[in-house]
Amino acid sequence: MNQQRIVLLSAAGLASALLLGACGSSMDNASSGTSPSHVAPVATATAAASEPAASAPAGSGHLAITTTLMARAVEGVGSVVTDDKGMTLYRYDKDQAHPSKWTCSGTCTKTWMPVMVQDSVKTMGVEKSLLGTVHRDGKTQLTLGGWPLYRYMGDTAAGQANGQAADGMWYAVTPSGGKSVR
């Protein structure tokens, strides 16, 4: 019984350490609202990704991972970019495109999840040359036309654009990296 308790406590401690490590330090770039100015191009693929698409559910908060960007007509906003799950992607007017810089941090990322990439990104209807990345707390956030991309937790199903024009600063991103003004 005592050995079982030690194993359970060890597992709980390890899980806690992993969760804290995944969250990163709230002091990393968040307090200054700046990001490193280094922007790297994203490797792209024209064939389907070899692994299944990994993407956080809309309500899970903090970040979303994608392997594909697609141009798609979404009711009320026109032709915009969606991720591999068909979720509308957004850009934030307070961010910067040249050089790419993100400003949404802390509690902002609970509502507006940064779109992260791990490897190559497949595109459909989105110009590959417009893709890039910006570093964010040791991870890689996807950019389009220089603008960091986000997913809105209020979009709970593919094809929704509930975050359109939120606070007059969040807009669905068009395939050219612009903001949808519909």
Summary of the structure (lengths in Angstrom):
residues: 182
radius of gyration: 17.5
end to end distance: 63.6
largest distance: 63.6
contacts: 565
relative contact order: 0.21
helix: 18%
strand: 32%
